[in-house]
Amino acid sequence: MAPLNEEMIEAVEGIDLTIAGETRRILAEWIGVSLTSTEGLEQINREALRLQGLTEAASVPLEQQATEEWAQANPGKTPTYLDVVRGKETAWRAAREMVLAQELYSQVTPEVIARVEKIEDWLDKAVQESEDQARRAHDLDRWKSLNVRNRPVAARIVHRVWLEKPAWFRQLAKALVAQRIEDNQPVPMTAFDPVAAELEAMINAEIRLNPPGDPNMPF
């Protein structure tokens, strides 16, 4: 596949944000196009450009229709600049919705949905089995790799005790609290609980040993 030339790159940069975002989402999440390869990104860009062109073409008759309807509703009047802009925006949104439905969303067939759901189910079971194995083995460090089953109560505790901490700290804290719940160990109820200071020291030690790329990102 030929790489995108400068003209095409310029076109991609000026593309409708909804078209660009939805193309990326559908092709990556449902069709399986890679977001980490040059080929995958080129495929997404080319599809977005195709949809942009179809939307531009479809919006022309819709804009003409809107102009005619305005004239019929306002006989003898001249549309203001704002009226013209509103007509163009309405026509574009209608054309975009039609093109995305016909050309993009239609790619998510029942067969595609079934395939993706099957893969997600397999991944969920694999993650759950890994978490269960770590728990059965009494791995005291499993929280450091987030290999602990998600527990809503752990998230609530972390929100109450460490709300002001960076995202990565809170992510580790949720895993550590969830692990201690699994192991029947005490967890803090407030920021003033002595257990909170103990766990905070453990989390800070892990962050110093394995610093995240960005402490404000939860992954």
Backbone torsions as a table, in degrees:
resi	resn	phi	psi	omega
1	MET	NA	131.5	-178.0
2	ALA	-71.3	143.3	179.2
3	PRO	-70.2	160.8	178.0
4	LEU	-68.8	132.8	176.3
5	ASN	-85.3	177.0	-175.3
6	GLU	-61.0	-38.0	-179.2
7	GLU	-64.1	-41.2	-179.9
8	MET	-70.6	-37.4	177.6
9	ILE	-61.1	-41.4	178.3
10	GLU	-62.4	-39.7	179.7
11	ALA	-66.0	-40.8	179.1
12	VAL	-62.5	-42.1	-178.3
13	GLU	-64.9	-25.8	-179.0
14	GLY	-100.7	16.2	-173.6
15	ILE	-78.1	155.5	175.2
16	ASP	-56.7	128.9	-174.0
17	LEU	-65.2	-35.3	178.6
18	THR	-67.1	-43.6	178.1
19	ILE	-61.8	-45.8	-179.6
20	ALA	-62.3	-45.8	-177.6
21	GLY	-67.0	-43.8	-179.0
22	GLU	-69.1	-36.6	177.3
23	THR	-63.0	-46.2	178.6
24	ARG	-61.2	-44.1	-177.5
25	ARG	-65.4	-49.8	-175.9
26	ILE	-66.4	-46.9	-177.3
27	LEU	-67.4	-35.8	-178.3
28	ALA	-79.6	-47.8	-173.9
29	GLU	-78.8	-32.4	-173.3
30	TRP	-111.2	-39.3	-176.2
31	ILE	-88.0	-22.4	176.5
32	GLY	92.1	20.0	178.1
33	VAL	-74.0	134.6	-176.5
34	SER	-73.3	136.8	175.3
35	LEU	-94.5	-2.6	-176.1
36	THR	-109.8	-1.9	179.6
37	SER	-111.9	151.0	178.2
38	THR	-61.2	-40.7	-178.8
39	GLU	-63.2	-42.0	-179.4
40	GLY	-64.8	-44.3	179.3
41	LEU	-65.5	-37.2	177.1
42	GLU	-64.7	-40.4	179.2
43	GLN	-62.7	-42.7	178.9
44	ILE	-63.6	-44.7	-179.8
45	ASN	-62.9	-41.4	-179.3
46	ARG	-66.4	-40.0	179.0
47	GLU	-67.0	-40.0	178.1
48	ALA	-63.0	-40.8	177.7
49	LEU	-64.2	-39.4	178.4
50	ARG	-62.6	-45.2	-179.9
51	LEU	-67.1	-35.8	176.1
52	GLN	-61.0	-45.5	-179.9
53	GLY	-63.4	-41.8	178.6
54	LEU	-64.4	-38.5	179.0
55	THR	-65.9	-42.2	178.7
56	GLU	-60.4	-42.9	-179.3
57	ALA	-67.6	-40.9	-177.3
58	ALA	-71.8	-25.0	-176.6
59	SER	-75.8	-21.9	-176.2
60	VAL	-62.2	-55.2	179.5
61	PRO	-65.9	-30.5	178.7
62	LEU	-68.3	-36.2	177.0
63	GLU	-67.7	-40.6	177.7
64	GLN	-63.1	-40.2	178.9
65	GLN	-63.5	-42.6	179.2
66	ALA	-63.5	-38.3	178.9
67	THR	-64.2	-43.0	-180.0
68	GLU	-66.0	-40.8	-179.7
69	GLU	-65.6	-37.0	178.8
70	TRP	-65.9	-42.4	-179.3
71	ALA	-63.0	-39.4	179.0
72	GLN	-67.4	-35.2	-179.2
73	ALA	-80.6	-17.7	-178.1
74	ASN	-132.0	65.7	-176.2
75	PRO	-60.5	134.7	176.3
76	GLY	81.7	-2.4	-178.4
77	LYS	-102.5	155.9	176.3
78	THR	-105.2	127.6	-178.7
79	PRO	-64.3	140.6	176.8
80	THR	-78.3	171.0	177.2
81	TYR	-58.4	-40.6	-179.7
82	LEU	-64.9	-38.5	177.6
83	ASP	-61.4	-42.6	-179.7
84	VAL	-64.9	-44.6	179.9
85	VAL	-62.4	-43.7	179.3
86	ARG	-62.0	-40.1	178.6
87	GLY	-63.4	-42.8	178.6
88	LYS	-63.1	-43.8	-178.8
89	GLU	-64.7	-41.5	179.4
90	THR	-64.1	-43.7	179.7
91	ALA	-64.3	-41.4	-179.2
92	TRP	-64.6	-44.6	-179.5
93	ARG	-62.8	-41.5	179.5
94	ALA	-65.3	-43.4	179.2
95	ALA	-64.5	-43.1	-179.9
96	ARG	-62.4	-43.8	179.4
97	GLU	-61.2	-42.4	-179.4
98	MET	-65.8	-45.8	-177.9
99	VAL	-66.0	-44.4	-180.0
100	LEU	-62.5	-40.1	179.9
101	ALA	-65.7	-44.0	-175.7
102	GLN	-77.8	-38.5	-170.4
103	GLU	-102.8	-29.2	-175.0
104	LEU	-107.2	-58.1	-176.7
105	TYR	-64.2	-27.2	179.7
106	SER	-66.8	-17.3	177.4
107	GLN	-71.4	-19.4	179.2
108	VAL	-87.4	79.5	-177.7
109	THR	-79.7	165.4	175.4
110	PRO	-55.1	-34.7	178.5
111	GLU	-65.8	-41.1	178.2
112	VAL	-64.7	-44.3	179.8
113	ILE	-60.3	-44.6	-180.0
114	ALA	-62.5	-40.7	-179.7
115	ARG	-65.1	-45.6	-179.3
116	VAL	-65.2	-41.9	179.7
117	GLU	-64.6	-34.8	177.9
118	LYS	-65.9	-43.1	178.7
119	ILE	-64.9	-44.0	-179.4
120	GLU	-64.1	-37.7	177.9
121	ASP	-64.2	-41.8	178.3
122	TRP	-63.6	-42.6	179.6
123	LEU	-64.9	-41.9	179.0
124	ASP	-60.4	-42.3	-179.5
125	LYS	-68.0	-37.4	179.5
126	ALA	-65.7	-42.4	178.4
127	VAL	-64.6	-42.9	-179.7
128	GLN	-63.2	-40.3	179.7
129	GLU	-66.3	-39.2	177.6
130	SER	-62.8	-42.4	178.4
131	GLU	-64.6	-42.0	-179.7
132	ASP	-65.8	-39.6	178.7
133	GLN	-63.5	-43.2	179.0
134	ALA	-63.9	-37.7	178.9
135	ARG	-68.3	-44.3	180.0
136	ARG	-64.3	-31.3	179.9
137	ALA	-82.8	-1.7	-178.9
138	HIS	55.3	42.6	177.9
139	ASP	-71.0	109.1	-175.8
140	LEU	-74.2	-14.3	-179.0
141	ASP	-103.8	10.9	-174.2
142	ARG	-66.2	-24.4	179.1
143	TRP	-66.2	-26.5	-177.3
144	LYS	-67.0	-28.9	177.1
145	SER	-102.4	11.7	179.8
146	LEU	61.5	23.6	-178.0
147	ASN	-85.9	54.7	-177.3
148	VAL	-135.8	140.1	-178.6
149	ARG	-65.1	135.9	-179.4
150	ASN	-64.6	132.6	178.9
151	ARG	-129.9	120.5	-180.0
152	PRO	-55.0	-35.2	-179.3
153	VAL	-64.6	-32.9	178.3
154	ALA	-66.3	-40.5	178.8
155	ALA	-63.7	-38.5	179.6
156	ARG	-67.2	-39.1	178.6
157	ILE	-64.3	-45.3	-179.5
158	VAL	-63.5	-40.2	178.6
159	HIS	-61.5	-37.0	-177.8
160	ARG	-76.6	-37.6	-171.5
161	VAL	-93.1	-38.1	-171.9
162	TRP	-127.8	41.9	-174.8
163	LEU	-58.8	-36.4	-174.0
164	GLU	-85.1	-4.5	-177.3
165	LYS	-75.5	157.0	177.8
166	PRO	-61.3	162.7	-173.7
167	ALA	-59.8	-42.9	-177.5
168	TRP	-67.8	-37.2	175.2
169	PHE	-58.3	-47.8	-178.3
170	ARG	-64.4	-34.5	178.6
171	GLN	-64.4	-46.7	176.8
172	LEU	-64.2	-38.6	180.0
173	ALA	-62.1	-42.0	178.5
174	LYS	-61.2	-41.6	179.6
175	ALA	-66.7	-41.7	-178.9
176	LEU	-66.8	-43.5	178.4
177	VAL	-63.9	-42.5	178.5
178	ALA	-61.6	-41.2	178.8
179	GLN	-63.1	-43.2	-178.8
180	ARG	-66.9	-32.4	174.4
181	ILE	-65.0	-44.0	177.9
182	GLU	-60.8	-37.7	-176.0
183	ASP	-91.4	9.7	178.8
184	ASN	58.4	40.3	177.1
185	GLN	-106.9	154.5	-177.1
186	PRO	-66.0	145.9	175.9
187	VAL	-127.5	153.5	-178.1
188	PRO	-73.5	144.8	176.1
189	MET	-101.7	-25.4	177.5
190	THR	-140.3	170.9	178.9
191	ALA	-68.0	-17.0	-178.2
192	PHE	-94.8	-1.9	177.5
193	ASP	-66.9	130.7	178.7
194	PRO	-54.6	-29.9	179.0
195	VAL	-64.8	-31.0	-179.4
196	ALA	-61.8	-43.1	179.0
197	ALA	-64.9	-39.0	179.0
198	GLU	-63.1	-47.0	-178.7
199	LEU	-70.1	-36.1	179.2
200	GLU	-62.4	-39.3	178.2
201	ALA	-64.2	-39.7	178.5
202	MET	-63.5	-43.4	-177.9
203	ILE	-67.6	-43.8	179.5
204	ASN	-62.7	-37.1	178.5
205	ALA	-64.6	-40.6	178.5
206	GLU	-66.4	-39.6	179.6
207	ILE	-65.9	-38.0	177.4
208	ARG	-66.5	-36.4	-178.8
209	LEU	-74.5	-39.0	-179.2
210	ASN	-131.3	75.9	-176.9
211	PRO	-65.2	137.9	178.4
212	PRO	-75.2	159.8	176.2
213	GLY	-62.5	-41.0	178.0
214	ASP	-140.4	108.8	-177.2
215	PRO	-63.0	-15.0	-180.0
216	ASN	-90.6	0.4	175.5
217	MET	-104.6	136.2	-176.0
218	PRO	-82.5	16.9	-179.4
219	PHE	-152.5	NA	NA
